[in-house]
Amino acid sequence: MIYIGLTGWGDHDSLYPPGLAAKDKLSEYAAHFPTVEVDSYFYAIQPRANVEKWIRETPPSFQFIVKAYQGMTGHERGPIPYESKEEMVAAFLESIAPFQEAGKLAMVLFQFPPWFDCRREHVAYLRSVKARMGEVPAALEFRHQSWFSPRFRAKTLRFMEEEGWIHSICDEPQAGEGSVPIVLHPTHREKTLIRLHGRNVHGWNKATAGENWRAVRYLYRYNERELREWADRIRALAAKTDHIYVLFNNNSGGDAADNAKQLIELLGLEYNGLAPRQLGLF
């Protein structure tokens, strides 16, 4: 099956009736798409009450992709709010347990920072992370191109296969060592993740500081030719992996939802079991 969705459900104005309260957006989002990335976990491990609420607000077949907490991927600035790494991981696993129990956890996404390059100690860390996740499906996304350099590409993919990592295939600007190329190689027979970040080279290279850096980085709208190219790639990947999850992350200008719907149409997908849509006044 091919699941297409977005990274988060809060900032997609084209999906929602005017005046829709923030608390009602997930249930309306689930009327349009069968999956979503929960980006809020990156900033803080979420209370179980939030998770249980999100489960109630989505149909039985809806799938969540949980982004790993920043303390687990080396993004954190300063001390983590836990006594130890072990306590942090235990809190994370306890938090996502309701998703698993409801059959709604597609995977946990570990996106590593641009400075996480291909070296022995980082490979060892990836092994330890995967071991801590146990049977939880885990996707791996790199941001340093050394992992897919001619020297390491084959070894990286073989390592991911042997360790059971789901490959998070990226479409992003080719902007130096802090970006990775499109590598159309599934590493997990059951699941593959595709994340489309846009191709705004200027925004990608902009220093990640200040209030507006994110708005610049992901400002991009995929055109029809680019989406058709991805539709062909997804069809080819579907012959090698059972379930493909595609997430659009190019929402700085509100383009992600529109692009996702375009891709659904290009692939001829029809989703059954979506939530009922809310009706506007007119």
Backbone as JSON, one array per atom type, in Angstrom:
{
  "sequence": "MIYIGLTGWGDHDSLYPPGLAAKDKLSEYAAHFPTVEVDSYFYAIQPRANVEKWIRETPPSFQFIVKAYQGMTGHERGPIPYESKEEMVAAFLESIAPFQEAGKLAMVLFQFPPWFDCRREHVAYLRSVKARMGEVPAALEFRHQSWFSPRFRAKTLRFMEEEGWIHSICDEPQAGEGSVPIVLHPTHREKTLIRLHGRNVHGWNKATAGENWRAVRYLYRYNERELREWADRIRALAAKTDHIYVLFNNNSGGDAADNAKQLIELLGLEYNGLAPRQLGLF",
  "N": [[0.85, -1.2, 0.0], [0.39, 2.29, -0.61], [0.94, 5.04, 1.26], [0.16, 8.39, 1.6], [0.99, 11.52, 2.93], [1.48, 14.27, 5.25], [3.95, 16.3, 7.0], [3.04, 16.78, 9.97], [-0.05, 18.29, 11.14], [-0.96, 20.84, 11.56], [-0.53, 23.21, 10.03], [-1.81, 23.63, 7.52], [-3.6, 25.3, 5.7], [-5.27, 25.1, 3.47], [-6.68, 22.79, 3.78], [-8.64, 23.06, 5.7], [-11.86, 24.12, 7.0], [-12.79, 27.59, 7.27], [-11.97, 29.13, 10.36], [-11.74, 26.8, 11.85], [-11.04, 25.18, 14.86], [-7.87, 24.65, 16.47], [-7.74, 22.28, 17.95], [-9.4, 20.6, 16.61], [-8.26, 19.97, 14.23], [-6.75, 17.64, 13.58], [-8.61, 15.53, 13.29], [-9.99, 16.45, 11.07], [-7.91, 16.59, 9.22], [-7.43, 13.85, 8.92], [-9.47, 13.15, 7.3], [-8.56, 13.6, 4.81], [-6.02, 12.44, 4.37], [-4.16, 9.37, 4.9], [-2.06, 9.07, 6.68], [0.38, 10.59, 8.91], [3.13, 12.64, 10.0], [4.35, 12.94, 13.27], [5.64, 15.56, 14.4], [6.02, 16.91, 16.73], [7.12, 15.35, 18.71], [9.84, 15.54, 18.37], [10.62, 17.8, 19.72], [9.68, 17.49, 22.3], [9.04, 14.72, 24.37], [5.93, 13.27, 24.18], [3.02, 13.54, 26.32], [1.15, 10.69, 27.41], [-1.57, 11.14, 27.38], [-2.0, 12.95, 25.28], [-1.33, 11.32, 23.11], [-3.27, 9.31, 23.29], [-5.54, 10.83, 22.81], [-5.08, 11.6, 20.11], [-5.23, 9.13, 18.9], [-7.92, 8.49, 19.31], [-9.09, 10.39, 17.67], [-8.69, 9.66, 15.06], [-9.24, 7.47, 12.21], [-9.52, 3.81, 12.33], [-7.58, 2.66, 10.61], [-5.63, 4.55, 10.3], [-2.28, 5.84, 10.17], [0.55, 6.68, 12.14], [3.62, 8.39, 11.98], [6.23, 8.73, 14.0], [8.41, 11.21, 14.95], [11.65, 10.92, 16.16], [12.72, 11.91, 19.43], [14.73, 14.79, 20.02], [16.91, 14.47, 21.75], [17.66, 11.92, 21.29], [18.84, 11.87, 18.88], [20.95, 13.59, 18.76], [20.52, 16.3, 18.35], [20.05, 18.03, 20.41], [20.4, 20.97, 22.39], [22.35, 21.71, 25.01], [21.7, 20.29, 28.31], [19.7, 17.28, 28.57], [16.29, 16.84, 29.69], [16.29, 14.64, 31.48], [17.4, 12.09, 33.75], [19.18, 10.28, 32.7], [20.33, 8.78, 29.59], [19.12, 6.32, 29.3], [16.8, 6.58, 30.85], [15.53, 8.52, 29.32], [15.04, 7.18, 26.86], [13.38, 5.15, 27.79], [11.18, 6.66, 28.63], [10.34, 7.65, 26.16], [9.62, 5.27, 24.78], [7.54, 4.39, 26.43], [5.73, 6.44, 25.99], [5.01, 6.15, 23.26], [3.75, 3.74, 23.26], [0.84, 3.48, 23.3], [0.2, 4.05, 20.57], [1.28, 1.78, 19.35], [-0.23, -0.26, 20.55], [-2.72, 0.31, 19.52], [-2.37, -0.33, 16.9], [-1.46, 1.65, 15.22], [1.04, 2.71, 14.79], [3.24, 3.47, 12.43], [6.01, 3.78, 12.15], [9.04, 4.84, 13.84], [10.82, 7.74, 13.22], [14.17, 8.37, 12.82], [15.94, 11.06, 12.35], [19.0, 12.25, 11.58], [21.4, 14.84, 12.37], [23.09, 17.32, 10.23], [25.8, 17.24, 10.91], [26.29, 14.68, 11.67], [28.23, 12.44, 10.64], [29.64, 9.83, 8.51], [31.25, 7.68, 10.38], [33.17, 5.54, 12.54], [32.35, 5.61, 15.31], [29.81, 6.71, 15.07], [28.44, 4.82, 13.6], [28.44, 2.78, 15.5], [26.82, 4.01, 17.4], [24.36, 4.09, 16.03], [23.8, 1.36, 15.94], [23.37, 0.89, 18.67], [21.13, 2.48, 19.17], [19.2, 1.26, 17.54], [19.04, -1.23, 18.77], [17.99, -0.49, 21.25], [15.43, 0.24, 20.5], [14.21, -2.15, 20.05], [11.58, -4.13, 18.95], [10.24, -2.1, 17.7], [9.33, -0.52, 14.71], [11.75, 1.22, 12.87], [12.91, 4.08, 11.2], [15.55, 5.45, 9.23], [17.19, 8.43, 8.61], [19.56, 10.28, 6.94], [21.59, 13.29, 7.01], [24.06, 13.99, 6.25], [26.22, 13.84, 3.56], [28.26, 11.99, 3.4], [27.53, 9.4, 4.07], [26.45, 8.33, 1.8], [28.44, 8.54, -0.03], [30.67, 7.57, -2.74], [32.53, 5.87, -1.56], [31.29, 4.82, 0.76], [28.6, 4.19, 0.24], [27.48, 1.6, -0.59], [28.16, 0.07, 1.66], [26.78, 1.44, 3.67], [24.06, 1.0, 2.94], [23.96, -1.79, 3.09], [24.5, -2.15, 5.8], [22.19, -0.94, 6.9], [20.23, -2.72, 5.99], [21.01, -5.11, 7.28], [20.74, -4.41, 9.97], [18.07, -3.89, 10.16], [16.93, -1.41, 9.63], [14.54, 0.92, 8.37], [14.63, 2.56, 5.32], [14.72, 6.0, 4.99], [14.08, 7.7, 2.34], [15.19, 10.57, 0.7], [14.13, 13.6, -0.86], [15.71, 16.4, -1.52], [17.35, 19.65, -1.56], [20.4, 19.66, -3.4], [22.99, 20.49, -1.83], [25.69, 20.57, -0.99], [27.75, 19.05, 1.63], [25.94, 18.82, 3.68], [23.6, 17.63, 2.83], [21.75, 14.94, 1.29], [21.81, 12.67, -1.51], [19.16, 11.49, -3.73], [18.44, 8.25, -3.07], [17.41, 5.44, -4.31], [16.77, 2.91, -2.9], [15.33, 0.45, -1.23], [15.61, -0.74, 2.12], [14.27, -2.42, 3.72], [11.98, -4.99, 3.75], [9.26, -4.74, 4.3], [8.58, -2.01, 4.73], [9.05, 1.3, 3.44], [10.16, 4.65, 3.64], [9.52, 7.85, 2.3], [10.57, 11.13, 2.12], [9.78, 14.34, 1.21], [11.36, 17.19, 0.86], [11.45, 19.48, -0.65], [13.2, 21.67, -2.99], [14.75, 23.91, -2.5], [17.53, 25.41, -2.81], [18.86, 27.76, -1.95], [17.48, 28.34, 0.45], [18.07, 26.05, 1.91], [20.78, 26.23, 2.4], [20.88, 28.42, 3.99], [21.78, 29.83, 7.1], [20.88, 28.07, 10.02], [19.41, 29.73, 11.95], [17.72, 32.22, 13.92], [14.29, 33.39, 13.68], [12.98, 32.81, 11.29], [14.19, 30.9, 9.71], [13.32, 28.27, 9.13], [11.01, 28.73, 7.65], [12.07, 29.69, 5.3], [13.74, 27.6, 4.43], [12.06, 25.43, 3.65], [10.51, 26.36, 1.58], [8.99, 25.71, -1.2], [7.5, 24.54, -4.2], [6.51, 21.65, -5.72], [6.57, 20.91, -9.17], [4.46, 19.65, -11.87], [5.91, 17.93, -13.53], [8.02, 17.1, -11.86], [6.57, 15.77, -9.88], [5.4, 13.72, -11.38], [7.69, 12.3, -12.01], [8.36, 11.38, -9.48], [6.12, 9.78, -9.02], [6.56, 7.68, -10.84], [8.9, 6.62, -9.73], [7.95, 5.75, -7.24], [6.14, 3.75, -8.01], [7.97, 1.89, -9.01], [9.43, 1.32, -6.68], [7.45, 0.12, -5.2], [7.38, -2.46, -6.05], [9.31, -3.64, -4.6], [9.01, -3.33, -1.92], [6.6, -3.66, 0.68], [4.91, -1.69, 1.84], [4.7, 1.75, 1.31], [5.48, 4.9, 2.51], [4.84, 8.24, 2.07], [5.84, 11.46, 2.68], [5.18, 14.88, 2.56], [7.11, 17.69, 3.1], [7.32, 20.28, 2.42], [6.18, 22.84, 3.34], [6.39, 25.56, 3.82], [5.29, 27.59, 2.26], [2.7, 26.76, 2.2], [2.4, 24.64, 0.43], [2.54, 21.88, 0.67], [0.21, 20.25, 1.19], [-1.31, 20.56, -1.16], [0.48, 19.56, -3.1], [0.68, 16.92, -2.19], [-1.91, 15.98, -2.65], [-1.97, 16.18, -5.4], [-0.09, 14.21, -6.09], [-1.37, 11.91, -5.13], [-3.48, 11.81, -6.95], [-2.06, 11.49, -9.37], [-1.01, 8.96, -8.99], [-3.29, 7.52, -8.96], [-4.66, 6.8, -6.62], [-7.05, 5.7, -4.22], [-8.37, 6.17, -1.14], [-9.83, 4.19, 1.31], [-11.83, 4.33, 4.26], [-11.17, 6.78, 5.41], [-11.55, 9.61, 7.65], [-14.75, 11.22, 8.21], [-15.5, 14.28, 6.48], [-15.59, 17.64, 7.73], [-18.19, 19.98, 7.21], [-18.3, 23.14, 5.74], [-19.91, 26.37, 6.29], [-21.0, 27.18, 3.88]],
  "CA": [[0.0, 0.0, 0.0], [1.09, 3.58, -0.65], [0.34, 6.04, 2.15], [0.67, 9.74, 1.32], [0.55, 12.47, 3.94], [2.24, 15.5, 5.49], [4.68, 16.36, 8.26], [2.23, 17.58, 10.89], [-1.41, 18.59, 10.68], [-1.42, 22.15, 12.04], [-0.27, 24.4, 9.21], [-2.23, 23.37, 6.14], [-4.84, 26.07, 5.67], [-6.14, 24.71, 2.36], [-7.45, 21.6, 4.15], [-9.58, 23.26, 6.8], [-12.86, 25.18, 6.91], [-12.4, 28.8, 8.01], [-12.3, 29.18, 11.77], [-11.64, 25.51, 12.53], [-10.17, 25.24, 16.03], [-6.66, 23.81, 16.38], [-7.99, 20.98, 18.55], [-10.2, 19.8, 15.69], [-7.59, 19.84, 12.92], [-6.31, 16.29, 13.25], [-9.74, 14.73, 12.79], [-10.27, 16.91, 9.71], [-6.77, 16.13, 8.42], [-7.61, 12.43, 8.66], [-10.45, 13.0, 6.22], [-7.86, 13.83, 3.55], [-4.81, 11.63, 4.22], [-4.16, 8.2, 5.78], [-0.88, 9.03, 7.54], [0.95, 11.89, 9.26], [4.3, 12.64, 10.87], [4.16, 13.67, 14.52], [6.89, 16.29, 14.55], [6.12, 17.49, 18.09], [7.98, 14.5, 19.54], [11.23, 15.98, 18.25], [10.86, 18.87, 20.69], [9.38, 17.0, 23.65], [8.32, 13.44, 24.42], [4.55, 13.68, 24.43], [2.26, 12.83, 27.35], [0.27, 9.63, 26.88], [-2.92, 11.69, 27.17], [-2.02, 13.48, 23.92], [-1.33, 10.19, 22.18], [-4.59, 8.66, 23.36], [-6.47, 11.74, 22.13], [-4.84, 11.5, 18.67], [-5.73, 7.83, 18.47], [-9.39, 8.59, 19.27], [-9.52, 11.34, 16.64], [-8.34, 9.16, 13.73], [-9.87, 6.19, 11.88], [-8.75, 2.62, 12.75], [-6.46, 2.32, 9.72], [-4.72, 5.69, 10.21], [-0.93, 5.51, 10.59], [1.38, 7.76, 12.64], [5.08, 8.29, 11.91], [6.68, 9.54, 15.12], [9.79, 11.68, 14.82], [12.38, 10.66, 17.4], [13.07, 13.04, 20.27], [16.03, 15.35, 19.65], [17.94, 13.92, 22.61], [18.02, 10.6, 20.78], [19.5, 12.03, 17.58], [22.07, 14.5, 18.86], [20.17, 17.68, 17.99], [19.74, 18.84, 21.58], [21.31, 22.02, 22.85], [22.36, 21.7, 26.45], [21.34, 19.02, 28.96], [18.36, 16.76, 28.36], [15.53, 16.88, 30.94], [16.19, 13.29, 32.03], [18.57, 11.74, 34.54], [20.1, 9.48, 31.9], [19.85, 8.39, 28.27], [18.24, 5.17, 29.49], [15.51, 7.1, 31.3], [14.94, 9.21, 28.17], [14.53, 6.19, 25.92], [12.25, 4.48, 28.44], [10.05, 7.59, 28.56], [9.89, 7.68, 24.77], [8.94, 4.01, 24.47], [6.27, 4.38, 27.16], [4.84, 7.41, 25.36], [4.49, 5.68, 21.97], [3.1, 2.44, 23.42], [-0.56, 3.47, 22.84], [0.18, 3.93, 19.11], [1.52, 0.37, 19.02], [-1.37, -1.05, 21.01], [-3.86, 0.58, 18.62], [-2.0, -0.7, 15.54], [-1.37, 2.9, 14.45], [2.42, 3.19, 14.69], [3.9, 3.02, 11.21], [7.44, 3.71, 12.44], [9.7, 5.99, 14.46], [11.81, 8.3, 12.29], [15.39, 8.94, 13.36], [16.6, 11.95, 11.39], [20.22, 12.71, 12.21], [21.78, 16.2, 11.93], [24.1, 17.42, 9.16], [27.14, 16.96, 11.41], [26.39, 13.25, 11.99], [28.84, 11.9, 9.42], [29.93, 8.41, 8.48], [32.48, 7.33, 11.09], [33.0, 4.32, 13.33], [31.56, 5.81, 16.53], [28.42, 6.97, 14.71], [27.87, 3.5, 13.25], [28.19, 2.1, 16.78], [25.66, 4.64, 18.04], [23.18, 3.62, 15.32], [23.53, 0.0, 16.42], [22.81, 0.95, 20.03], [19.78, 3.03, 19.06], [18.3, 0.23, 16.98], [18.86, -2.25, 19.8], [17.08, 0.05, 22.27], [14.07, 0.28, 19.97], [13.63, -3.48, 20.06], [10.73, -4.5, 17.8], [9.6, -0.9, 17.16], [9.85, -0.19, 13.38], [12.54, 2.45, 12.96], [13.42, 4.59, 9.92], [16.81, 6.17, 9.38], [17.39, 9.5, 7.61], [20.82, 10.98, 7.09], [21.71, 14.63, 6.45], [25.45, 14.21, 5.84], [26.33, 13.06, 2.33], [29.3, 10.97, 3.47], [26.94, 8.07, 4.16], [26.17, 7.86, 0.45], [29.58, 8.8, -0.9], [31.08, 6.34, -3.43], [33.28, 4.99, -0.67], [30.5, 4.21, 1.82], [27.2, 3.97, -0.11], [27.09, 0.19, -0.54], [28.28, -0.37, 3.05], [25.67, 2.05, 4.42], [22.82, 0.3, 2.62], [24.05, -3.15, 3.63], [24.35, -2.0, 7.25], [20.78, -0.69, 7.19], [19.51, -3.97, 5.77], [21.38, -6.08, 8.31], [20.25, -3.94, 11.26], [16.62, -3.77, 10.11], [16.47, -0.02, 9.5], [13.74, 1.36, 7.23], [15.32, 3.68, 4.67], [14.0, 7.24, 4.72], [14.61, 8.24, 1.09], [14.95, 12.01, 0.73], [14.25, 14.53, -1.97], [16.08, 17.67, -0.9], [18.34, 20.37, -2.37], [21.77, 19.15, -3.39], [23.61, 21.73, -1.36], [26.92, 20.32, -0.26], [27.85, 17.86, 2.47], [24.8, 18.77, 4.59], [22.41, 17.11, 2.14], [22.0, 13.61, 0.72], [21.16, 12.47, -2.81], [18.06, 10.52, -3.8], [18.97, 6.89, -3.16], [16.18, 4.64, -4.46], [17.12, 1.56, -2.48], [14.69, 0.04, 0.03], [16.43, -1.6, 2.97], [13.34, -3.16, 4.57], [11.0, -5.59, 2.83], [7.88, -4.36, 4.61], [8.28, -0.57, 4.74], [10.0, 2.32, 2.97], [9.69, 6.01, 3.86], [10.01, 8.89, 1.39], [10.27, 12.47, 2.64], [10.0, 15.33, 0.17], [11.65, 18.44, 1.56], [11.57, 20.59, -1.58], [14.51, 21.81, -3.63], [15.15, 25.3, -2.34], [18.95, 25.38, -2.47], [19.18, 28.95, -1.17], [16.93, 28.18, 1.79], [18.75, 24.94, 2.59], [22.1, 26.69, 2.81], [20.75, 29.54, 4.93], [22.12, 29.44, 8.47], [19.7, 27.66, 10.79], [19.31, 30.61, 13.11], [16.67, 33.22, 13.77], [12.93, 32.88, 13.73], [12.38, 32.52, 9.99], [15.01, 30.01, 8.87], [12.53, 27.13, 8.67], [10.1, 29.21, 6.62], [12.84, 29.83, 4.07], [14.31, 26.31, 4.02], [11.08, 24.52, 3.05], [9.67, 27.1, 0.66], [9.15, 25.1, -2.52], [6.32, 23.85, -4.72], [6.86, 20.7, -6.77], [5.76, 21.04, -10.38], [3.87, 18.38, -12.3], [6.96, 17.04, -14.06], [8.72, 16.52, -10.72], [5.67, 14.82, -9.22], [5.29, 12.54, -12.25], [8.92, 11.56, -11.84], [8.25, 10.65, -8.23], [5.11, 8.72, -9.18], [7.24, 6.56, -11.49], [9.82, 6.03, -8.75], [7.16, 5.05, -6.22], [5.65, 2.5, -8.61], [9.09, 0.95, -9.07], [9.75, 0.9, -5.31], [6.35, -0.71, -4.71], [7.67, -3.85, -6.4], [10.39, -4.12, -3.74], [8.66, -3.15, -0.51], [5.14, -3.85, 0.78], [4.22, -0.45, 2.19], [5.49, 2.96, 1.09], [4.94, 6.09, 3.17], [5.37, 9.44, 1.42], [5.52, 12.65, 3.45], [5.58, 16.17, 2.02], [7.59, 18.59, 4.15], [7.54, 21.59, 1.77], [4.97, 23.59, 3.69], [6.62, 26.96, 4.2], [4.34, 28.42, 1.53], [1.41, 26.08, 2.14], [2.36, 23.83, -0.79], [2.63, 20.45, 0.92], [-1.07, 19.58, 1.04], [-1.68, 20.56, -2.58], [1.36, 18.62, -3.79], [0.31, 15.57, -1.78], [-3.14, 15.6, -3.36], [-1.59, 15.97, -6.8], [0.57, 12.91, -6.21], [-2.42, 10.9, -4.98], [-4.19, 11.75, -8.22], [-1.17, 10.94, -10.38], [-0.87, 7.53, -8.73], [-4.61, 6.89, -9.05], [-4.98, 6.19, -5.33], [-8.31, 5.99, -3.54], [-8.27, 5.66, 0.22], [-11.05, 3.85, 2.03], [-11.7, 4.42, 5.7], [-10.79, 8.08, 5.93], [-12.54, 10.23, 8.53], [-15.7, 12.1, 7.51], [-15.09, 15.68, 6.42], [-16.48, 18.65, 8.26], [-18.78, 20.83, 6.18], [-18.32, 24.57, 6.04], [-21.23, 26.99, 6.29], [-21.49, 27.17, 2.51]],
  "C": [[0.88, 1.24, 0.0], [0.32, 4.58, 0.2], [0.97, 7.39, 1.83], [0.11, 10.71, 2.36], [1.54, 13.6, 4.09], [2.99, 15.4, 6.81], [3.95, 17.3, 9.21], [0.88, 17.91, 10.29], [-1.85, 20.02, 11.01], [-1.42, 23.27, 11.03], [-0.68, 24.26, 7.75], [-3.61, 24.0, 5.9], [-5.8, 25.61, 4.57], [-7.01, 23.5, 2.71], [-8.67, 21.92, 5.0], [-10.63, 24.33, 6.51], [-12.42, 26.4, 7.7], [-12.84, 28.73, 9.47], [-12.21, 27.86, 12.51], [-10.64, 25.6, 13.68], [-9.0, 24.28, 15.88], [-6.92, 22.4, 16.9], [-8.77, 20.04, 17.63], [-9.48, 19.49, 14.38], [-7.17, 18.41, 12.59], [-7.44, 15.45, 12.68], [-10.12, 15.16, 11.38], [-9.14, 16.5, 8.76], [-6.96, 14.68, 7.99], [-8.73, 12.13, 7.67], [-9.8, 13.13, 4.85], [-6.72, 12.85, 3.3], [-4.82, 10.48, 5.23], [-2.97, 8.1, 6.73], [-0.4, 10.44, 7.82], [2.22, 11.68, 10.08], [4.0, 13.48, 12.1], [5.49, 14.33, 14.86], [7.1, 16.79, 15.98], [6.99, 16.64, 19.0], [9.45, 14.92, 19.47], [11.58, 16.97, 19.35], [10.6, 18.43, 22.13], [8.66, 15.66, 23.53], [6.92, 13.73, 24.93], [3.89, 12.89, 25.56], [1.35, 11.77, 26.72], [-1.13, 10.16, 26.61], [-3.05, 12.28, 25.78], [-2.14, 12.35, 22.91], [-2.7, 9.53, 22.14], [-5.65, 9.51, 22.68], [-6.31, 11.63, 20.62], [-5.34, 10.17, 18.11], [-7.26, 7.87, 18.33], [-9.87, 9.4, 18.08], [-9.26, 10.84, 15.21], [-8.98, 7.8, 13.48], [-8.97, 5.0, 12.25], [-7.52, 2.34, 11.9], [-5.41, 3.43, 9.64], [-3.36, 5.34, 10.81], [-0.13, 6.76, 10.98], [2.86, 7.41, 12.44], [5.61, 9.26, 12.95], [8.14, 9.93, 14.92], [10.49, 11.55, 16.17], [12.73, 11.96, 18.12], [14.51, 13.49, 19.99], [17.19, 14.85, 20.53], [18.41, 12.55, 22.18], [18.78, 10.68, 19.47], [20.64, 13.04, 17.6], [21.8, 15.92, 18.46], [20.1, 18.61, 19.21], [20.82, 19.87, 21.86], [21.25, 22.04, 24.37], [21.89, 20.36, 27.01], [19.92, 18.59, 28.63], [17.62, 16.74, 29.7], [15.28, 15.49, 31.53], [17.48, 12.98, 32.78], [19.62, 11.01, 33.72], [19.5, 9.23, 30.53], [18.86, 7.23, 28.38], [16.85, 5.61, 29.93], [14.78, 7.8, 30.15], [14.31, 8.23, 27.19], [13.33, 5.47, 26.5], [11.0, 5.36, 28.4], [9.47, 7.65, 27.15], [9.1, 6.43, 24.43], [7.59, 3.92, 25.19], [5.25, 5.3, 26.49], [4.22, 6.87, 24.08], [3.74, 4.36, 22.08], [1.63, 2.44, 22.98], [-0.7, 3.39, 21.32], [0.33, 2.46, 18.71], [0.32, -0.49, 19.37], [-2.58, -0.88, 20.1], [-3.57, 0.16, 17.18], [-1.83, 0.5, 14.63], [0.05, 3.46, 14.36], [3.05, 2.62, 13.43], [5.38, 2.8, 11.47], [7.84, 4.92, 13.27], [10.79, 6.45, 13.49], [12.98, 8.9, 13.06], [16.08, 9.74, 12.26], [17.81, 12.56, 12.1], [20.67, 14.03, 11.6], [22.87, 16.2, 10.88], [25.52, 17.1, 9.62], [27.33, 15.49, 11.81], [26.91, 12.53, 10.74], [29.16, 10.42, 9.59], [31.29, 8.14, 9.13], [32.15, 6.19, 12.06], [32.1, 4.52, 14.55], [30.09, 6.1, 16.23], [27.73, 5.69, 14.27], [27.54, 2.73, 14.53], [26.97, 2.69, 17.48], [24.36, 4.18, 17.37], [22.81, 2.21, 15.75], [22.87, 0.03, 17.79], [21.38, 1.49, 20.02], [18.8, 1.97, 18.58], [18.04, -0.86, 18.01], [17.88, -1.77, 20.88], [15.64, 0.09, 21.8], [13.41, -1.1, 19.95], [12.84, -3.77, 18.79], [10.01, -3.3, 17.19], [10.16, -0.63, 15.76], [10.54, 1.17, 13.41], [13.11, 2.82, 11.59], [14.64, 5.46, 10.19], [16.97, 7.16, 8.23], [18.68, 10.24, 7.93], [20.72, 12.39, 6.5], [23.16, 14.95, 6.05], [25.75, 13.27, 4.67], [27.41, 11.98, 2.38], [28.74, 9.56, 3.51], [26.68, 7.47, 2.78], [27.26, 8.28, -0.54], [29.96, 7.51, -1.61], [31.78, 5.35, -2.52], [32.38, 4.19, 0.28], [29.08, 3.8, 1.42], [26.78, 2.51, 0.03], [27.14, -0.34, 0.9], [27.15, 0.18, 3.9], [24.38, 1.28, 4.19], [22.83, -1.12, 3.17], [23.89, -3.14, 5.16], [22.89, -1.8, 7.62], [19.95, -1.95, 7.02], [19.77, -4.97, 6.9], [20.81, -5.7, 9.68], [18.73, -3.78, 11.3], [16.08, -2.36, 10.07], [15.6, 0.15, 8.26], [14.45, 2.57, 6.62], [14.34, 4.85, 4.49], [14.67, 7.9, 3.52], [14.23, 9.71, 1.0], [15.0, 12.63, -0.66], [14.5, 15.89, -1.33], [17.1, 18.38, -1.78], [19.71, 19.71, -2.29], [22.68, 20.34, -3.12], [24.83, 21.45, -0.5], [26.8, 19.15, 0.69], [26.7, 17.74, 3.45], [23.51, 18.37, 3.91], [22.77, 15.77, 1.53], [21.28, 13.5, -0.62], [19.95, 11.54, -2.68], [18.67, 9.14, -4.02], [17.78, 5.93, -3.14], [16.45, 3.18, -4.16], [16.4, 1.24, -1.18], [15.62, -0.88, 0.81], [15.58, -2.49, 3.87], [12.24, -3.71, 3.68], [9.59, -5.09, 3.06], [7.6, -2.88, 4.39], [9.43, 0.25, 4.16], [9.36, 3.69, 3.2], [10.31, 6.93, 2.83], [9.61, 10.24, 1.97], [10.72, 13.5, 1.62], [10.13, 16.71, 0.81], [11.64, 19.66, 0.65], [13.0, 20.7, -2.1], [15.01, 23.26, -3.62], [16.6, 25.36, -1.86], [19.33, 26.57, -1.6], [18.71, 28.8, 0.27], [17.65, 27.11, 2.59], [20.1, 25.39, 3.15], [22.05, 27.82, 3.82], [21.05, 29.05, 6.34], [20.86, 29.15, 9.27], [19.64, 28.45, 12.1], [18.23, 31.65, 12.85], [15.31, 32.57, 13.67], [12.42, 32.35, 12.4], [13.16, 31.51, 9.14], [14.21, 28.85, 8.32], [11.59, 27.53, 7.54], [10.8, 29.36, 5.28], [13.27, 28.47, 3.54], [13.3, 25.47, 3.24], [10.09, 25.23, 2.12], [9.9, 26.57, -0.76], [7.83, 24.42, -2.91], [6.77, 22.93, -5.86], [5.96, 20.91, -7.98], [5.31, 19.66, -10.86], [4.92, 17.41, -12.84], [7.7, 16.35, -12.92], [7.86, 15.49, -10.0], [5.48, 13.56, -10.07], [6.54, 11.67, -12.13], [8.88, 10.75, -10.54], [7.19, 9.56, -8.29], [5.72, 7.49, -9.82], [8.19, 5.85, -10.51], [9.06, 5.23, -7.7], [6.61, 3.75, -6.77], [6.77, 1.46, -8.67], [9.45, 0.43, -7.68], [8.69, -0.05, -4.76], [6.54, -2.18, -5.06], [8.68, -4.47, -5.45], [10.06, -4.03, -2.26], [7.14, -3.11, -0.39], [4.38, -2.54, 0.99], [5.17, 0.74, 2.02], [4.75, 4.14, 1.71], [5.63, 7.31, 2.57], [4.9, 10.65, 2.21], [6.04, 13.89, 2.75], [5.91, 17.11, 3.17], [7.8, 20.01, 3.62], [6.37, 22.53, 2.06], [5.21, 25.04, 4.07], [5.64, 27.91, 3.51], [2.98, 27.79, 1.39], [1.28, 25.14, 0.96], [2.24, 22.33, -0.54], [1.31, 19.73, 0.66], [-1.49, 19.49, -0.43], [-0.82, 19.57, -3.36], [1.01, 17.17, -3.44], [-0.95, 15.1, -2.51], [-2.87, 15.39, -4.84], [-0.96, 14.6, -7.0], [-0.42, 11.77, -6.04], [-3.17, 10.71, -6.29], [-3.33, 11.11, -9.32], [-1.0, 9.43, -10.23], [-2.2, 6.79, -8.81], [-5.03, 6.22, -7.76], [-6.35, 6.62, -4.84], [-8.25, 5.35, -2.16], [-9.65, 5.4, 0.8], [-10.8, 4.01, 3.52], [-11.17, 5.73, 6.23], [-11.89, 8.63, 6.84], [-13.53, 11.04, 7.71], [-15.26, 13.55, 7.56], [-16.11, 16.57, 7.09], [-16.96, 19.54, 7.13], [-18.75, 22.27, 6.62], [-19.74, 25.11, 5.95], [-21.83, 26.98, 4.89], [-20.84, 26.04, 1.7]]
}
